[in-house]
Amino acid sequence: MPNFRNKLQKWTVVSQGDNNDDSGGGGRGGGSISSSMKLLTLDSEFTREPPRPLLSVWKPVWYTGWHTGVLACATSVVVVLFINVGLTIYAATNPEHKMEGGIGTLYEGSCDKSRTIGLWLHLGINVLSTLLLSGSNYTQQCLAAPTRSEIDAAHAKRQWMDIGVPSIRNLFRIKLERTLLWIAIGFTSIPLHLLYNSIVYTSLSANDFLVSVVTKDHFELGAYSNLDKAGLRTAWPVGNTGHNYPTGEEYLDSHDFRLFRSMLQGNSSSTVRYEDLSPFEYINLYNTDLVSSHRNLFLMTSPSSNTTKNNTVLDIEIEIVEGGDKSPGNWMCNYRGRNTTQPFLSNSSECTPSKLFRHVKSGLPWRVKLERAGEVEISRCKCERTAEKCKVQFSLGIMIVVICCNLVKACGMIMTVARSQEPTLVTLGDAVGSFLSVPDPTTMGICFADRQFIKREWRRGWRTEPRQWKQKGAQRWWTSVSRTR
């Protein structure tokens, strides 16, 4: 009897009664059964449920099934929208952020702090973009999931639909409204992938600087009063072809010369801007891609000023920030060592900044051979401190594009919850429950059919018959995935 009850359709119930009932049809004696069974439809007065409270009857569709997930996604997208709009209004209207040409400056100053601020801002942006994109992916999968009526219509045409996986082929067989929502939510994800992280960026500033080799008495009072045109012409690498230096008298009016003069004037008027460093500290500080906190540099030699040459400036080199494959500290090896015949400022195959760093760190002397002054030893250095000018900036135009995409996503998800009333088969469990409740006549009896049978026979409208399971060899999981996926 329990097995019999389990096999009954869900629209029937079993009612027990004694044989005295009008429909019993028999007495208690004579070996008859003590009770009778009746099949009643759910419309029967015996099967009607008692009235339920109003709150339990009125249960919105978004409280059940996949609607709950889409509602949660829509809520998160709306929250992200308010965050984006609020931060954009604050950043664009705050006078401290200096909006120029649609670009605002959130911070200007230390490069290390700029990197830290940029790191945390991008971390927050990635969290928000993850909420948007994950919610979009879930909503798109629910929109592309077919309803039972759509599956029946496809099966009637000997076509199949995907269940439980993201599907594009389903878009041609579902309702147009859901297809348009899927497209709107999907296409607005493209700008988010490409642009969201570009809203905030860090602008790092590097300084051009001059490297001058001077004698140790250069900074004594009156030591550099002899820096006339002749003296500067002696130290300046004029006429050295291949380095784009100004030649003749025009170097006195060049930008590099003015930079050098400002270096001398800055050091003589304010010694606070300069700090003393050992060769080891100097190499460690200037061997970097971007020198942002320091600028002009004096390399001071051990011997006193050469009285025969009557000049404390022995050599000048210009270091200009530029791109390419050039090592950031490669210029340190441009000053060649003993017994070399290489020309001034040519690259060395032996000296590298890392080798020079280890050499000086071990306590060995740093000797350089200058083009005109000969070989000298670097004893200490003076470098100019400058205020760092790194920035954290944001683009108002990109932010507006992101907000528009965010708004379209929010509207699409809300419409998905409100408009999708018909049950859809989002998961394989939904499909199993639906086909067990209402069998599909077009696929009845072929539960053991494989993909090859569906493609070759079932799609062509051949008559379906019960099939036996025939397996040749081991079946691998990867074969269940189509080539397209």
Buried (B, 14 or more C-beta within 10 A) or exposed (E): EEEEEEEEEEEBBEBEEEBEEEEBEEEEEEEEEEEBEBEBEEEEEEEEEEEEEEEEEEEEBBEEBBBEBBBBBBBBBBEBBEBBBEBBEEBBEEEEBEBEEEBBBBBBBBBEBBBBBBEEBBEEBEEBBEBBBEBBBBBBBBBBBBBBEBBBBBBEEBEBBBBBBEBEEBBEBBBEEBBBBBBBBBEBBEBBEEBBBEBBBBBBBBBBBBBBBBBBBBBEEEBBEBBEEEBBBBBBBBEBEEEEBBEEEEBBEBEBBEBBEBBBEBBEEEEEBBBEBEBBBBBBBBBEEBBBBBBBBBBBBEEEBBEEBEBBBBBBBBBEEEEEEEBBBBBBBBBBBEEEEBEBBEEBEEBBBEEBBEBBEEEEEBBBBBBEBEBBEBBBBBBBEBEBBBBBBBBBEBBBBBBEBBBBBBBBBBBBBBEBEEBBBBBEEBBEEBBEEEEEEBBEEBEEBBEEBBEEBBEEEEEBEEBEEEEEEEEEEEEEEEEEE
